[in-house]
Amino acid sequence: MMPLKKITCMSAYFNYNGNMIKEGIPVISADSRAFRYGDGLFETMKVVNGRIMLSAFHFDRLFSGLSVLGLELPDAFDRDFLEQEIIKTCSVNLISAPARVRLTVFGGDGGWREMPRMAGFIIQAAALPSAYLDFNENGLKTGIYRLGAKSADGLANLKSNNYLLYGLAANHAARRQLDDCLALNGSGRVCEATIANVFWIKDEIIYTPPLSEGCVAGVMRRRLLQEFAAAGYEAREKAILPEQLLEADELFFTNALYGMRWVGALDDKRYDNRQIVRLYDRFIRRMDGR
């Protein structure tokens, strides 16, 4: 299996505030707060058979995040409308297979003192590569990015358009021929990967950093913690230093597109996948209806 790469939307049309626009046509001005300041949020969603997976979690996170940022969508742009526009965008682009959809909500033109700060949206869609639809039999190779840190503050859990730290960490991974990199918080503890939350297993117990460590409030993270508890697995939130992570038995990443990914190596440490395979079969395959 080839390593997973970050997906670039290659759709023929994108959706701008409900209107289908030919790819390549500009719609954001130089005065946009999104362009100048990264003012906005985004959701990366998986659509299977016309159904948005984990849609309730995605829209809960989106609208709560907009409230934190002080952004408002027009009343007509409610959840039902956005769901319909997502499905429409997949249909217009003739995507019948599982799709990757990015919904970006962003601040418009003007200064920060203007109230209310009205937002717009862009929806892009692309077919999801087959590598995202099955368990990765070859473990991911990852490292640690140490040239920047994630602030564990009141904005840390948002899926923000301000992506600088993750972009730099992803470039760091690419230069070293790694599949991903772990980001640390200001206390030097493990926060998350560039496009995923982090879980590890030690002595049959599943762990993940708490949201207070600064990680994005991932929808798959939220779902799996609920599923693990309901199924009787012992799952705990725990802060961890990079050197302590080297003592784990197994390591995996989670996100909304691939569900779970086995991490086979962190630097020179090698991890098993015995329990991860069982978790994937029990929770991710069932979640996708397979």
Backbone as numpy.savetxt, mean C-alpha at the origin, in Angstrom:
# Nx Ny Nz CAx CAy CAz Cx Cy Cz
9.94 -17.62 -10.58 9.10 -16.42 -10.58 9.97 -15.18 -10.58
9.66 -14.24 -11.46 10.42 -13.00 -11.53 10.11 -12.15 -10.30
11.09 -11.34 -9.85 10.83 -10.45 -8.71 9.70 -9.48 -9.03
8.92 -9.14 -8.01 7.85 -8.17 -8.20 8.45 -6.79 -8.42
7.92 -6.11 -9.39 8.33 -4.75 -9.67 7.17 -3.81 -9.38
7.49 -2.57 -9.09 6.43 -1.58 -8.87 5.69 -1.38 -10.17
4.36 -1.41 -10.12 3.54 -1.34 -11.32 3.34 0.11 -11.73
3.54 0.38 -13.00 3.22 1.68 -13.56 1.94 1.55 -14.36
0.97 2.42 -14.06 -0.30 2.34 -14.78 -0.08 2.70 -16.25
-0.51 1.81 -17.15 -0.34 2.00 -18.59 -1.69 2.04 -19.29
-2.72 2.50 -18.60 -4.06 2.52 -19.18 -4.13 3.56 -20.30
-5.03 3.33 -21.25 -5.23 4.27 -22.35 -5.95 5.52 -21.89
-6.78 5.36 -20.84 -7.56 6.48 -20.31 -7.47 6.50 -18.79
-7.49 7.70 -18.23 -7.62 7.83 -16.78 -8.86 8.65 -16.48
-9.31 8.55 -15.25 -10.54 9.19 -14.83 -10.20 10.41 -13.99
-10.61 11.57 -14.46 -10.36 12.81 -13.74 -11.70 13.43 -13.34
-12.01 13.32 -12.06 -13.26 13.88 -11.52 -14.49 13.38 -12.28
-14.46 12.09 -12.69 -15.61 11.51 -13.36 -15.57 11.57 -14.87
-14.56 12.23 -15.43 -14.42 12.34 -16.88 -13.26 11.48 -17.36
-13.46 10.71 -18.43 -12.40 9.87 -18.97 -11.51 10.71 -19.88
-10.21 10.72 -19.57 -9.25 11.55 -20.26 -8.18 10.66 -20.89
-7.79 10.99 -22.10 -6.74 10.25 -22.78 -5.43 10.36 -22.02
-4.76 9.22 -21.81 -3.49 9.21 -21.09 -2.51 10.18 -21.75
-1.82 10.97 -20.93 -0.84 11.92 -21.43 -1.34 13.35 -21.49
-2.63 13.55 -21.37 -3.18 14.91 -21.37 -3.08 15.49 -19.97
-2.44 16.66 -19.79 -2.27 17.23 -18.44 -3.57 17.77 -17.89
-3.77 17.58 -16.58 -4.99 18.09 -15.93 -4.67 18.86 -14.65
-3.43 18.88 -14.21 -3.06 19.57 -12.97 -2.18 20.76 -13.32
-2.47 21.90 -12.72 -1.72 23.12 -13.01 -0.46 23.21 -12.15
0.41 24.12 -12.51 1.64 24.36 -11.75 1.36 24.93 -10.37
0.15 25.47 -10.16 -0.21 26.03 -8.86 -0.88 25.02 -7.94
-0.99 23.79 -8.38 -1.65 22.76 -7.57 -0.87 22.49 -6.29
-1.60 22.42 -5.18 -0.96 22.07 -3.90 -0.45 20.63 -3.93
-1.09 19.79 -4.74 -0.60 18.41 -4.87 0.79 18.40 -5.48
1.00 19.21 -6.51 2.31 19.28 -7.16 3.33 19.97 -6.27
2.94 21.05 -5.64 3.89 21.83 -4.85 4.24 21.19 -3.51
3.24 20.57 -2.87 3.44 20.14 -1.49 3.12 18.66 -1.22
2.69 17.94 -2.24 2.27 16.56 -1.99 0.98 16.49 -1.19
0.12 17.47 -1.40 -1.11 17.60 -0.62 -2.16 16.60 -1.13
-2.32 15.51 -0.44 -3.33 14.54 -0.85 -3.02 13.14 -0.35
-3.86 12.22 -0.75 -3.78 10.83 -0.33 -4.01 9.93 -1.54
-3.63 8.66 -1.43 -3.97 7.73 -2.49 -4.28 6.36 -1.91
-5.04 5.59 -2.66 -5.37 4.22 -2.33 -5.01 3.34 -3.53
-4.30 2.26 -3.27 -3.99 1.28 -4.30 -4.86 0.06 -4.06
-5.74 -0.23 -5.00 -6.79 -1.23 -4.79 -6.67 -2.37 -5.81
-7.15 -3.52 -5.41 -7.21 -4.68 -6.28 -8.67 -4.93 -6.65
-8.93 -5.02 -7.95 -10.28 -5.27 -8.44 -10.32 -6.64 -9.10
-11.19 -7.51 -8.62 -11.32 -8.88 -9.14 -12.78 -9.12 -9.49
-13.02 -9.48 -10.76 -14.39 -9.78 -11.22 -15.35 -8.64 -10.91
-14.90 -7.42 -11.13 -15.75 -6.26 -10.91 -15.98 -5.90 -9.46
-15.21 -6.49 -8.56 -15.37 -6.23 -7.13 -14.09 -5.65 -6.56
-14.19 -4.56 -5.82 -13.03 -3.94 -5.18 -12.75 -4.68 -3.88
-11.59 -5.32 -3.81 -11.25 -6.09 -2.62 -10.99 -5.15 -1.45
-11.51 -5.51 -0.28 -11.31 -4.73 0.95 -11.78 -3.29 0.78
-12.85 -3.09 0.02 -13.28 -1.73 -0.29 -13.65 -0.93 0.95
-14.29 -1.56 1.92 -14.69 -0.82 3.13 -13.47 -0.28 3.86
-12.41 -1.09 3.94 -11.20 -0.64 4.62 -10.52 0.49 3.84
-10.50 0.36 2.51 -9.88 1.41 1.70 -10.60 2.75 1.89
-11.91 2.74 1.82 -12.63 4.01 1.90 -12.69 4.55 3.33
-12.67 3.69 4.32 -12.54 4.16 5.70 -11.24 4.94 5.86
-10.15 4.35 5.36 -8.84 5.01 5.50 -8.80 6.30 4.69
-9.35 6.27 3.49 -9.31 7.45 2.64 -10.05 8.62 3.27
-11.30 8.41 3.68 -12.10 9.54 4.16 -11.65 10.02 5.54
-11.16 9.10 6.37 -10.61 9.55 7.66 -9.33 10.36 7.43
-8.52 9.95 6.44 -7.31 10.70 6.12 -7.60 12.07 5.56
-8.62 12.18 4.72 -9.00 13.49 4.19 -9.42 14.43 5.30
-10.09 13.89 6.31 -10.49 14.70 7.45 -9.27 15.22 8.20
-8.27 14.37 8.37 -7.04 14.79 9.05 -6.35 15.92 8.28
-6.33 15.80 6.95 -5.65 16.80 6.13 -6.48 18.06 5.90
-7.77 18.03 6.29 -8.62 19.18 6.06 -9.04 19.33 4.61
-9.06 18.22 3.86 -9.50 18.23 2.47 -10.93 17.74 2.38
-11.70 18.30 1.46 -13.08 17.89 1.25 -13.31 17.58 -0.22
-13.96 16.47 -0.48 -14.45 16.18 -1.81 -15.85 16.76 -1.97
-16.24 17.16 -3.17 -17.64 17.59 -3.37 -18.60 16.51 -2.91
-19.77 16.91 -2.46 -20.74 15.96 -1.90 -21.07 14.83 -2.87
-21.06 15.13 -4.16 -21.41 14.11 -5.16 -20.35 13.01 -5.24
-19.14 13.31 -4.80 -18.04 12.35 -4.89 -18.00 11.49 -3.62
-19.10 10.80 -3.34 -19.13 9.95 -2.15 -18.58 8.57 -2.48
-18.64 7.67 -1.50 -18.06 6.35 -1.69 -18.71 5.59 -2.84
-20.04 5.61 -2.91 -20.72 4.87 -3.98 -20.30 5.39 -5.36
-20.21 6.71 -5.48 -19.80 7.30 -6.75 -18.38 6.89 -7.11
-17.45 6.94 -6.15 -16.06 6.58 -6.43 -15.94 5.10 -6.81
-16.70 4.24 -6.14 -16.68 2.82 -6.50 -17.14 2.62 -7.94
-18.20 3.30 -8.32 -18.70 3.19 -9.69 -17.66 3.70 -10.70
-16.98 4.78 -10.35 -15.98 5.34 -11.26 -14.76 4.42 -11.39
-14.43 3.72 -10.33 -13.33 2.76 -10.40 -13.66 1.63 -11.37
-14.86 1.07 -11.24 -15.28 0.00 -12.13 -15.39 0.51 -13.57
-15.88 1.73 -13.73 -15.99 2.32 -15.07 -14.61 2.47 -15.70
-13.63 2.89 -14.93 -12.28 3.08 -15.47 -11.69 1.76 -15.93
-11.92 0.69 -15.18 -11.46 -0.64 -15.60 -12.15 -1.04 -16.90
-13.45 -0.78 -16.99 -14.23 -1.17 -18.17 -13.79 -0.40 -19.41
-13.63 0.90 -19.30 -13.22 1.72 -20.45 -11.86 1.28 -20.98
-10.98 0.84 -20.07 -9.66 0.38 -20.47 -9.63 -1.11 -20.83
-10.83 -1.72 -20.90 -10.99 -3.11 -21.35 -10.18 -4.08 -20.49
-10.17 -3.84 -19.17 -9.45 -4.71 -18.23 -10.46 -5.68 -17.64
-10.39 -6.92 -18.07 -11.30 -7.95 -17.54 -10.61 -8.83 -16.50
-9.27 -8.90 -16.56 -8.51 -9.68 -15.58 -8.40 -8.88 -14.28
-7.88 -9.48 -13.20 -7.64 -8.70 -11.98 -6.86 -7.43 -12.29
-7.28 -6.34 -11.68 -6.71 -5.03 -11.99 -6.09 -4.39 -10.78
-5.11 -3.56 -11.05 -4.53 -2.68 -10.05 -5.07 -1.28 -10.32
-5.72 -0.69 -9.32 -6.31 0.64 -9.46 -5.67 1.58 -8.45
-5.29 2.74 -8.93 -4.80 3.78 -8.02 -5.79 4.94 -8.04
-6.35 5.22 -6.89 -7.23 6.37 -6.68 -6.44 7.43 -5.93
-6.19 8.55 -6.58 -5.45 9.65 -5.97 -6.40 10.81 -5.71
-6.45 11.27 -4.48 -7.25 12.44 -4.13 -6.28 13.54 -3.73
-6.44 14.73 -4.30 -5.41 15.76 -4.13 -6.02 17.13 -3.99
-5.26 18.00 -3.31 -5.69 19.38 -3.15 -5.56 20.16 -4.44
-6.45 21.13 -4.62 -6.45 21.94 -5.85 -5.50 23.11 -5.77
-5.74 24.10 -6.61 -4.90 25.29 -6.63 -5.20 26.17 -5.42
-4.23 27.01 -5.08 -4.47 27.99 -4.03 -3.61 27.79 -2.80
-3.80 28.66 -1.82 -3.00 28.63 -0.61 -3.59 27.72 0.45
-2.79 27.47 1.47 -3.19 26.56 2.54 -4.25 27.16 3.45
-4.39 28.50 3.46 -5.33 29.13 4.39 -6.75 29.14 3.85
-6.94 28.75 2.60 -8.27 28.76 2.03 -9.12 27.64 2.62
-10.32 27.96 3.06 -11.22 26.97 3.65 -12.60 27.10 3.01
-13.29 26.01 2.67 -12.74 24.66 2.72 -11.74 24.43 1.59
-10.87 23.49 1.76 -9.90 23.13 0.74 -10.50 21.97 -0.06
-11.03 22.28 -1.23 -11.70 21.28 -2.04 -10.68 20.44 -2.79
-11.01 19.17 -2.94 -10.11 18.21 -3.58 -10.73 17.65 -4.84
-9.89 17.11 -5.70 -10.32 16.37 -6.87 -9.71 14.98 -6.83
-9.98 14.17 -7.87 -9.43 12.82 -7.86 -9.02 12.39 -9.26
-8.10 11.45 -9.31 -7.69 10.77 -10.54 -7.73 9.28 -10.26
-8.29 8.51 -11.19 -8.29 7.05 -11.10 -7.53 6.50 -12.30
-6.55 5.64 -12.04 -5.80 4.94 -13.08 -5.97 3.45 -12.86
-5.97 2.70 -13.94 -6.15 1.25 -13.84 -5.21 0.54 -14.80
-4.74 -0.64 -14.37 -3.88 -1.48 -15.21 -4.11 -2.92 -14.83
-3.94 -3.82 -15.79 -4.03 -5.25 -15.49 -2.93 -5.62 -14.50
-3.27 -6.47 -13.56 -2.33 -6.88 -12.53 -1.49 -8.04 -13.06
-0.15 -7.94 -13.05 0.69 -9.03 -13.54 0.42 -10.33 -12.78
0.58 -11.44 -13.45 0.27 -12.74 -12.86 1.11 -13.02 -11.63
2.31 -12.45 -11.55 3.17 -12.69 -10.39 2.55 -12.20 -9.09
1.58 -11.30 -9.19 0.91 -10.78 -7.99 -0.22 -11.69 -7.51
-0.54 -12.71 -8.28 -1.75 -13.49 -8.01 -1.47 -14.83 -7.35
-0.22 -15.16 -7.12 0.13 -16.43 -6.49 1.24 -16.22 -5.48
1.42 -17.22 -4.64 2.48 -17.17 -3.64 3.85 -17.14 -4.33
4.77 -16.32 -3.81 6.11 -16.25 -4.38 6.98 -17.37 -3.83
7.30 -18.32 -4.67 8.10 -19.47 -4.24 9.56 -19.11 -4.02
10.01 -18.04 -4.65 11.34 -17.52 -4.40 11.22 -16.34 -3.45
11.81 -16.45 -2.28 11.67 -15.40 -1.29 12.26 -14.08 -1.74
11.61 -12.99 -1.34 12.12 -11.66 -1.64 13.45 -11.42 -0.92
14.29 -10.63 -1.54 15.54 -10.19 -0.92 15.37 -8.73 -0.51
15.64 -8.44 0.74 15.45 -7.08 1.22 16.64 -6.62 2.06
16.71 -5.32 2.24 17.75 -4.72 3.07 17.14 -3.65 3.95
17.96 -2.74 4.44 17.49 -1.68 5.34 17.96 -0.34 4.80
17.05 0.61 4.70 17.40 1.96 4.28 17.66 2.80 5.53
18.83 3.39 5.60 19.23 4.11 6.82 19.51 5.60 6.60
19.32 6.12 5.40 19.65 7.52 5.14 18.51 8.47 5.45
17.36 7.93 5.79 16.21 8.74 6.20 15.38 7.94 7.18
14.43 8.59 7.83 13.60 7.91 8.83 12.16 8.39 8.74
11.24 7.53 9.12 9.82 7.84 9.13 9.45 8.45 10.49
8.79 9.57 10.47 8.33 10.19 11.70 7.10 9.45 12.23
7.14 9.08 13.48 6.00 8.39 14.10 5.09 9.44 14.73
4.45 10.26 13.87 3.61 11.35 14.35 2.16 11.13 13.93
1.34 12.16 14.09 -0.08 12.02 13.80 -0.42 11.86 12.33
0.57 12.06 11.44 0.35 11.90 10.01 0.94 10.61 9.46
1.67 9.89 10.29 2.46 8.76 9.82 1.62 7.63 9.25
0.42 7.42 9.77 -0.39 6.27 9.35 -1.16 6.53 8.05
-1.11 7.76 7.54 -1.81 8.10 6.30 -1.07 7.54 5.09
-1.81 7.24 4.04 -1.20 6.84 2.76 -1.08 8.11 1.93
-0.06 8.86 2.21 0.08 10.23 1.72 0.73 10.28 0.35
0.40 11.34 -0.41 1.07 11.58 -1.69 2.51 12.02 -1.50
2.89 12.38 -0.30 4.28 12.72 -0.02 5.06 11.43 0.19
5.72 10.95 -0.87 6.28 9.60 -0.92 7.80 9.60 -0.96
8.42 10.71 -0.58 9.85 10.87 -0.81 10.69 9.79 -0.13
10.45 9.50 1.14 11.25 8.52 1.86 11.16 7.15 1.18
9.95 6.75 0.81 9.77 5.43 0.21 10.41 5.36 -1.17
10.32 6.46 -1.92 10.95 6.48 -3.23 12.46 6.34 -3.13
13.06 7.04 -2.19 14.51 6.94 -2.00 14.91 5.54 -1.54
14.10 4.96 -0.66 14.40 3.60 -0.20 14.26 2.59 -1.34
13.26 2.79 -2.21 13.10 1.90 -3.36 14.27 2.02 -4.32
14.77 3.23 -4.54 15.94 3.42 -5.38 17.17 2.76 -4.76
17.29 2.87 -3.45 18.38 2.21 -2.73 18.33 0.70 -2.95
17.12 0.12 -2.89 16.96 -1.32 -3.11 17.33 -1.70 -4.54
16.87 -0.90 -5.51 17.14 -1.22 -6.91 18.63 -1.19 -7.21
19.35 -0.21 -6.66 20.79 -0.11 -6.91 21.54 -1.31 -6.35
20.98 -1.94 -5.33 21.63 -3.09 -4.71 21.00 -4.41 -5.13
20.17 -4.36 -6.17 19.52 -5.55 -6.71 18.70 -6.29 -5.64
18.01 -5.50 -4.82 17.09 -6.04 -3.83 15.66 -5.83 -4.30
14.75 -6.64 -3.77 13.34 -6.50 -4.12 12.65 -5.38 -3.37
13.15 -5.06 -2.17 12.52 -4.01 -1.37 13.50 -3.61 -0.27
13.12 -2.61 0.50 13.94 -2.16 1.62 13.03 -1.84 2.80
13.53 -2.09 4.00 12.83 -1.70 5.21 13.16 -0.25 5.54
12.14 0.50 5.94 12.33 1.85 6.44 12.28 1.82 7.96
13.09 2.65 8.58 13.13 2.74 10.04 12.44 4.03 10.48
11.99 4.04 11.75 11.46 5.29 12.29 12.57 6.08 12.98
12.20 7.22 13.55 13.20 8.08 14.15 13.92 7.49 15.34
13.39 6.42 15.91 14.04 5.73 17.02 14.90 4.56 16.55
15.01 4.41 15.22 15.85 3.35 14.68 15.19 1.98 14.67
13.87 1.94 14.88 13.17 0.65 14.87 12.51 0.42 13.51
12.23 -0.85 13.22 11.63 -1.22 11.95 10.22 -0.64 11.85
9.95 0.01 10.74 8.64 0.65 10.53 7.82 -0.14 9.51
8.33 -0.22 8.28 7.61 -0.87 7.19 8.55 -1.02 6.00
8.07 -1.64 4.93 8.79 -1.68 3.67 8.28 -0.55 2.78
8.84 -0.41 1.57 8.47 0.74 0.74 7.04 0.67 0.24
6.51 -0.55 0.03 5.13 -0.68 -0.47 4.34 -1.69 0.36
4.75 -1.92 1.60 4.12 -3.01 2.35 4.33 -2.83 3.85
3.43 -3.45 4.61 3.64 -3.61 6.04 4.48 -4.85 6.31
5.07 -4.90 7.50 6.02 -5.96 7.85 5.43 -6.84 8.95
5.53 -8.15 8.76 5.18 -9.13 9.78 6.35 -10.10 9.93
6.49 -10.65 11.13 7.47 -11.71 11.32 6.90 -12.75 12.28
7.49 -13.93 12.25 7.06 -15.04 13.10 8.24 -15.50 13.92
8.01 -15.64 15.20 9.02 -16.13 16.13 8.35 -17.07 17.12
8.83 -18.31 17.17 8.28 -19.31 18.10 6.76 -19.43 17.95
6.29 -19.52 16.72 4.88 -19.73 16.38 3.98 -18.51 16.62
4.53 -17.39 17.06 3.75 -16.17 17.30 3.98 -15.19 16.16
2.91 -14.59 15.67 2.97 -13.62 14.57 3.06 -12.21 15.17
3.99 -11.42 14.63 4.19 -10.05 15.13 4.14 -9.05 13.97
3.79 -7.81 14.30 3.90 -6.69 13.38 4.10 -5.42 14.19
4.81 -4.41 13.68 4.94 -3.17 14.43 3.58 -2.49 14.65
3.35 -1.91 15.81 2.10 -1.17 16.04 2.08 0.11 15.21
0.90 0.66 14.99 0.79 1.89 14.21 1.53 3.04 14.88
1.70 2.98 16.18 2.43 4.03 16.90 3.90 4.10 16.51
4.40 3.06 15.81 5.79 3.07 15.32 5.93 3.87 14.03
4.80 4.30 13.45 4.88 5.17 12.28 4.53 4.54 10.96
4.12 3.28 10.94 3.82 2.63 9.67 2.47 3.09 9.12
2.31 2.98 7.80 1.02 3.24 7.17 0.00 2.23 7.70
-1.23 2.68 7.91 -2.30 1.81 8.40 -2.81 0.97 7.25
-2.06 -0.08 6.90 -2.36 -0.89 5.74 -3.69 -1.62 5.86
-4.44 -1.70 4.75 -5.73 -2.38 4.78 -5.56 -3.89 4.91
-4.54 -4.46 4.26 -4.30 -5.89 4.40 -3.77 -6.21 5.80
-2.97 -5.34 6.34 -2.51 -5.50 7.73 -3.72 -5.57 8.66
-4.64 -4.63 8.50 -5.84 -4.58 9.35 -6.67 -5.85 9.19
-6.87 -6.27 7.94 -7.69 -7.46 7.69 -7.05 -8.72 8.28
-5.75 -8.88 8.07 -5.10 -10.10 8.55 -5.04 -10.17 10.07
-4.84 -9.05 10.73 -4.86 -9.07 12.20 -6.22 -9.53 12.70
-7.29 -9.09 12.04 -8.62 -9.56 12.42 -8.79 -11.04 12.13
-8.34 -11.47 10.95 -8.48 -12.87 10.55 -7.65 -13.79 11.45
-6.44 -13.40 11.76 -5.59 -14.22 12.63 -6.25 -14.42 13.99
-6.77 -13.32 14.56 -7.39 -13.41 15.88 -8.63 -14.31 15.84
-9.46 -14.16 14.80 -10.68 -14.95 14.69 -10.37 -16.44 14.52
-9.23 -16.75 13.89 -8.87 -18.14 13.64 -8.06 -18.76 14.78
-7.80 -17.99 15.83 -7.11 -18.53 16.99 -5.60 -18.45 16.95
-5.05 -17.70 15.99 -3.60 -17.50 15.95 -3.21 -16.44 16.98
-2.05 -16.59 17.54 -1.53 -15.57 18.45 -0.78 -14.54 17.63
-1.35 -13.35 17.54 -0.75 -12.26 16.77 -0.63 -11.04 17.67
0.55 -10.46 17.70 0.82 -9.35 18.60 1.44 -8.17 17.84
1.19 -6.98 18.32 1.88 -5.79 17.83 3.07 -5.54 18.75
4.24 -5.34 18.14 5.46 -5.22 18.93 6.49 -4.39 18.17
7.11 -3.47 18.86 8.21 -2.70 18.26 9.46 -3.59 18.20
10.28 -3.35 17.17 11.44 -4.22 17.00 12.58 -3.46 16.33
13.80 -3.71 16.79 15.01 -3.17 16.18 15.45 -4.07 15.03
16.17 -3.52 14.06 16.61 -4.35 12.93 17.38 -5.59 13.35
18.27 -5.46 14.32 19.06 -6.62 14.75 18.20 -7.68 15.41
17.10 -7.26 16.05 16.18 -8.24 16.64 15.40 -8.98 15.56
15.13 -8.30 14.45 14.41 -8.95 13.35 15.22 -10.08 12.75
16.53 -10.01 12.87 17.39 -11.08 12.38 17.23 -12.37 13.17
16.60 -12.29 14.33 16.37 -13.48 15.15 15.03 -14.15 14.85
14.23 -13.56 13.97 12.92 -14.13 13.64 13.09 -15.43 12.85
12.06 -16.27 12.91 12.06 -17.52 12.14 11.61 -17.30 10.71
10.58 -16.46 10.54 10.04 -16.19 9.21 9.68 -14.71 9.13
9.66 -14.20 7.89 9.41 -12.78 7.65 8.53 -12.65 6.41
7.49 -11.79 6.50 6.67 -11.57 5.30 6.14 -10.15 5.27
5.84 -9.72 4.03 5.26 -8.41 3.78 3.80 -8.57 3.39
2.99 -7.53 3.63 1.59 -7.55 3.22 1.21 -6.24 2.55
0.39 -6.34 1.50 -0.26 -5.16 0.95 -1.53 -5.59 0.22
-2.26 -4.61 -0.30 -3.59 -4.89 -0.87 -3.52 -5.62 -2.20
-2.39 -5.55 -2.90 -2.29 -6.16 -4.22 -1.93 -7.63 -4.16
-0.85 -7.95 -3.46 -0.41 -9.35 -3.44 -0.80 -10.10 -2.18
-1.39 -9.43 -1.22 -1.78 -10.10 0.01 -0.60 -10.31 0.93
0.12 -11.41 0.72 1.31 -11.74 1.52 2.45 -12.10 0.59
3.67 -11.69 0.97 4.87 -12.08 0.25 5.92 -12.55 1.24
6.42 -13.75 0.98 7.50 -14.31 1.79 8.81 -13.56 1.52
9.46 -13.14 2.60 10.79 -12.54 2.51 11.80 -13.63 2.84
12.61 -13.99 1.88 13.57 -15.08 2.08 14.87 -14.63 2.69
15.21 -13.32 2.55 16.50 -12.87 3.06 16.44 -11.41 3.44
17.04 -11.09 4.59 17.30 -9.72 5.02 18.80 -9.62 5.23
19.47 -8.89 4.34 20.94 -8.89 4.31 21.42 -10.34 4.22
22.22 -10.81 5.17 22.75 -12.18 5.10 21.88 -13.19 5.84
20.80 -12.74 6.49 19.91 -13.63 7.21 18.96 -14.32 6.23
18.77 -15.63 6.39 17.83 -16.39 5.58 16.64 -16.82 6.43
15.44 -16.72 5.84 14.21 -17.06 6.57 13.49 -18.23 5.92
12.86 -19.05 6.76 12.04 -20.17 6.31 10.67 -19.63 5.87
9.84 -20.49 5.27 8.49 -20.06 4.89 7.43 -21.10 5.25
7.77 -22.03 6.12 6.87 -23.15 6.44 5.50 -22.65 6.91
5.49 -21.74 7.87 4.22 -21.24 8.40 3.57 -20.24 7.45
4.37 -19.47 6.73 3.84 -18.46 5.82 3.03 -19.12 4.70
3.52 -20.24 4.18 2.78 -20.95 3.14 1.40 -21.34 3.63
1.30 -21.83 4.84 0.00 -22.23 5.40 -0.90 -21.01 5.60
-0.33 -19.91 6.08 -1.12 -18.69 6.26 -1.64 -18.17 4.92
-0.81 -18.19 3.91 -1.22 -17.73 2.59 -2.37 -18.57 2.06
-2.22 -19.89 2.15 -3.28 -20.77 1.64 -4.58 -20.58 2.39
-4.49 -20.36 3.68 -5.71 -20.26 4.49 -6.39 -18.91 4.35
-5.62 -17.83 4.26 -6.23 -16.50 4.34 -6.25 -15.75 3.00
-5.18 -15.79 2.23 -5.13 -14.99 1.00 -5.88 -15.65 -0.14
-5.69 -16.94 -0.33 -6.41 -17.62 -1.42 -7.92 -17.54 -1.19
-8.34 -17.72 0.04 -9.77 -17.65 0.34 -10.31 -16.23 0.15
-9.51 -15.26 0.52 -9.94 -13.87 0.40 -10.19 -13.49 -1.05
-9.38 -14.04 -1.94 -9.53 -13.75 -3.38 -10.56 -14.65 -4.04
-11.15 -15.55 -3.28 -12.14 -16.45 -3.84 -11.54 -17.58 -4.65
-10.28 -17.94 -4.35 -9.63 -19.03 -5.08 -9.66 -20.30 -4.27
